[in-house]
Every structure is written in structure tokens, then in C-alpha cells.
Amino acid sequence: MLLCCMKTIKDVLLSFKNNLQNLYSYNEALAIAMLVLEDLTGMQRSRLKAFEQDELSGEILEKIYPILEELKTGKPVQYILGTAEFYGLTFLVNPATLIPRPETEELVEWILASKKSKVQETISVLDIGTGTGCIAVSLKKHLNNAWLSAIDISEQALNTARKNANLNQVDVSFIQGDILNIKQDHELSGNQFDVIVSNPPYVTGTDKVLMHSNVLNFEPHAALFVTDDEPLLFYKAIVRFALNSLKIGGELYFEINEAFGKEMVDLLTNNYFKDIELKKDLTGRDRMIKAVKF
């Protein structure tokens, strides 16, 4: 459907469906169209659905065409709009950062649930590989008394994370560093945390062939991929770090590759962690793990 044929909300939805059918399912294309319309019109999704016959202004329609052209290349809609929603908050995103995922929201929810009865206590939390800062910012938003620190190897990602902390009006200490090579003089060395959380790179080369092109072609590979011969590279490094930097009784949380649940349990068991819990996400996949240092 050409731009000249688009007038109503319904026309736009149909145009997205027709133009993106080679890349996305109908429901995915519809969801993308709704994100674009929400962003351009300021209307909530429920209102867009209720008034599909309403005509859109010429100004909005003129903005839709270039967005649709970019979408046809496979570029994720979040990168085109520059924002993504995560745990009820808005985050700036760009090709230097991964797009926050719903399963990571479940990890945040798990941590918050464990701290619900202790919300007034002062605790220290470290987010390793923070990217957009979505985990650290979301935790700080709901744990007012927590001290939040976050580390990432990418200065570009940290710049985005700092903007997201400002956008969501929270105070997080962002630190540049490589968790695979933390020196003794690094500013994190010697600190003791109550909680360490990480969603590190965990996609193997085997998994890579199954991934959607919009991830492979546009999202930062350094934040996604590990080699098949060392799939737990980052987890091992973080566990080593946690042995020195997590308080006795402190909690370690990971988002994990569903294929390595047993291996993660073994890794934590062999490194003096107890009360290990492997948790499935909403789709029934092993996606998160929690352990306590003793």
C-alpha cells in the first residue's frame, strides 16, 4: 500500500502488514505498527484499536513512510524510534546497546520480589554488563535505599545508560571496565555488594544461525555472542569476581542460555554457592538462576 493510499489508522496497520510480511509474522508487524503509531500520535494502544477508522494528519503520514522503509531493511523499530519500554519505564536505545528484552524484566521482577520485605534497608547492588542500564535503573527506581553501581566495557553504552538514569530520575554509579580483566587497582576492587546481577553475552555460534536477521545485522555482537568452545566464559569470570566482591549471604543473579541450566548449577555449586534456584521464563525455558554466597 502506497503512502497516498494511507489515511486512517487501519490503513497504516494494513500497510505495515503487507510491507513487512517477508520479515515478520502478522502479529509482529501489527505490534510494530502500534509502537510507531503510539510514538507519532501520543495515543495509547487501546485508543488506536478503538478508533481504527480515524484519519491521521498529513504530518504524521509523512513521517510513517521513511520509518516503514527503514523497517523493510530489518532494522529494529526500537532503533528507529530511539526508545524501548522496559519494566514500565522508557529507555533510550541505539546500535551501541542491546534492546531490552521481556525475559530480562522477569529477572528484575525476581530480584525485587526477593527484596520486597527489605525495601527500607540500605543494600548495595552491582549490575555487570549494564548496556542501556535497564536492570540497574529499574532496580533503583523500585529500591530507593539501594546503592546501584553498573559496569560495562563500552563507553558508548555507558553514555546511553547515564542518559537513561537521568531520564528516569535515578542515581546510578556507572563505571567502565572489562569483567574478564578486572585489575586489582580497578575502582570496583575491594567493594562488597549485597546483590550482583548480570545478563552477559551467552548466545553461541550454534544459536546464532537460528536468530532473526534484525538481531544479527543491527544489535551489537559483543553484547550477544560467545564461542561454542567457551559458552560460559562471562559467567565463570563473574563468579570469580563475586567470590571476592559479594558479601557472605549475598545473592548472585544471572540471565542464562536455556541450554546451559545444568552447567550453571554445577558452576555455582563448585564455587561455594548455596540455595541455587534455576527459574523458567514465561515461555517455560530455563532463563534465570539465583545463588547465595556462603
N, C-alpha and C positions, 0 to 999 in steps of 0.2 A: 504493500500500500504506500503510495507516494505521499509526501508531505501535504500536497494540495488537497488530498482526499481526507486528511485528518482534521476533524473539527471537534468532535466530542471526546470525552474520557474513554468511552467504549471504542471509538476509532483507534485511539492510541494503543489500547490494550491489544486489539486485534493486529495492529501493525507490528507490535513487538513480537507477538506470537508468530506471525508469518515470516518476519525477517530474521528471527533468532532460532528457528526450528532446527537448523542444522547443528546448532551448538548446545541448545538447552531443551529440556522437556517443556511441555505446555505449562505446567505448574511453576517451573523455574523461571520461564520467560514472563509469566504473569507477575511473579514476585518481584522480578527486576523492574518491570514496568511500574509497579506500585511504588517501589523505592524512588524511582525517578520522579513520578508524579507527586509523591509526598514532598520531595525536596523542592521541586519547582513551584508547587502551588501552596505549600504550607498546610495542606489539608490532611486530616487523618485518614487512614486506610478505610475505616468504616464509612466515612462520608464519601470517599471516592467510589466505593462499591454501591452506595445507596443512590448516587446521582450520576450514573454512567452516561446518561443522555445529555448532561450539561456540556455546553460548548466551552472550550478553552480559549484564552486570549491569544491573539496573534503573536505576542511577545513570548509566551510560553511555548507555543507550537514551533517557533523559530529556534528555540533552544533544544527542542527534542531531537531534531534531525541530526545535528552533529554528535549528540550523545548516542543515538542509535547507530550511527556509522562507526563510532569507536567500539561499541558493544559487539558489532559484527566481526571485529578483529579478534575477539576473545578477551579483550581487556575487562577485568572485573569491574562491575558497576561501582564498587566502593572506591576504587582508584579514580574513576572518572568523576564521581561526586566529591571525592576527597574526605569522606567521612564514613564511619561504620558505627552501628549501635552495638553496645556490649553491656550486659547486666544493667540495662535501663539508663545507661549513660552514652553520650556521644563522644566518639574518638576520631581525631584526625588520622588519616592513613595515607600512605604514599608508597611507591615501589621500594623504599628502604625498609619497610616494615611489613610483617605478615598481617593479613586481615584477620581480626579476632574471630574465633570460631565458637559456635554454641557449646561444644563439649568443654571448652575452657571455662565457660560460665558455670558449668557443673562443678568444676574444680574449685572455683571461687566460692560457690554455694556450700560446698563441703567444708571448707576452712571456716567460713562464717558460722555454720551450724555448730562446729566444734567449739567456737569461741563465744557463742550466744550468751551463755551464763556468766561469762567473764568479760563482758563488753566494757565494764568500767576499769578493768585492770590495765596497767601500762605494760604492753608487750612489744618486743622488737621483732620485725618481720623483714626477711630478705627475699626478693624476687630475682631469680637468676635467669638472664636472657630475656629481659623485660620487653623488648620490641616497642610496641606502641605505649607500653606502660599500663595496659588494660587490667592486668591482675593487680599490680601494686595500687593503682589509682582506685579501683573498685573496692579493694580491701580497706584502704584508708578512708574512703567515703562512708563505710559502714562500721569501722573500728576507730572512732575518734581519738581514743587514747593510745593507739598503736603508733610506734615509730616505724615508718616504712622506708626501707632502702631498696634500690634496684640497680642491677648491674647489666651492662650489655657491652659487647665488643665493638659495636657500630656507633660512632659518634653521630651519624645521621639519624639513626633510630633514637638515640638518647635525646637529640634535639626535638624530635617529634614527641617523645614521651614527656619532656618538660612542658611542651605546649599543652599536652593533654592534661597534665596535672593543673596547670593554670586554668584551662578551660573548665575543668570540673571542680576548681576551687579547693584543692587539697595540697598538702605539703608532703612531698616525697623527695628523698635524697637520691639523686641519680649519679651513678659512678661508672666510668668507663673501665673496662677490664676484660681479660680473656680468662674464663673459668678453667680452661685447660692449662693455663700457665700463670697462676696467681703467685707472685713473688712475696717473699717474707716482708718486704717493705711496702706492700700494697696497702692502701688505706683501709681495706676490709680486714686485713690480717689482725688477729688479736681480738676482734669483736665477737661477742657471743649473742646468739639470736634464739628467741623462743620458737620461731617458725621459719623454716626455709622452704620456698616453693619454686618449682621450675617447670616450664613447658619447653624443654630443649629440643634441638633437632633430633628427629627419630625416624624419618622416612628413609627406607633403604632403597637401593637400586632396584630390587625386585618389586617393591611397592610403586616405584616411580612410573613404571610402564602402564600402570592402571590409573594414573592421575589425569584429571581433566587438563586440557591444554591451557585454560586460563590461569591455572596454578603454575604449570611448568614454564610458561612463557612470560609470566609477569611478576610472580612473587619471588622474593629474594631466596636463592638456593641455599645460601649459607645458614639461613634460619630454619631450613627444612630438612636437608639431606645428610645422611651418614652413609658410610660404605657398608657393603654387605658383610665384610670381614670384621667390622667393629661397630655393630649396631648399638651397643650400649656405651659408646665412648664417652658421651657427655654425662650419662648417669654415674658412671664409675668415678669421673672427676668430681662431680658434685657430692657424691657420697664421701669421698676422701676429704673434701673441703668441710663437709658437715661434721665429720668426726672431730674436727678441731674447733669448729665455729658454731655448733649447735649446743645449747645448754643440755645438761642431763635432764631428761624428761621432755626435751624439746621435740617438736614434730616436724617431719620432713614429708613434703607432698610433691608428687610428680604427676604430670600427664604423660601417658606412655603409649607406645605402639602396641596395639591389641595382640600382636603375635608374640610378645615377649613378657607376658604376665608372669609365668613361672620363673623365667630367668631373673626378673626384677625381684621377686620374692626371695630367690636364692641369694642374689647380690646383697640385699638388705640383711638377711639372716646371717650371712657370713661376715658382716661388718658391724656386728654388735647392735643391731636394731631389734626392737621387740614390738609386740602389738601391731603386727603388719596386717593391713587391710587392703585387699585388691577390690576395686569397685568398678562396676559396669556403668557405661553411659546409658542414655535413654534408648539407644538402639540395641542394647544388650551386648556391647563389646567391652572387653577389659580395657579401660581407658585411664584409670587413675589408681594411684597407690599411695598409702599413708603409712608411716612408720614412726616409732618413738625411740629416741636415743636412750640407752641405759649404760 
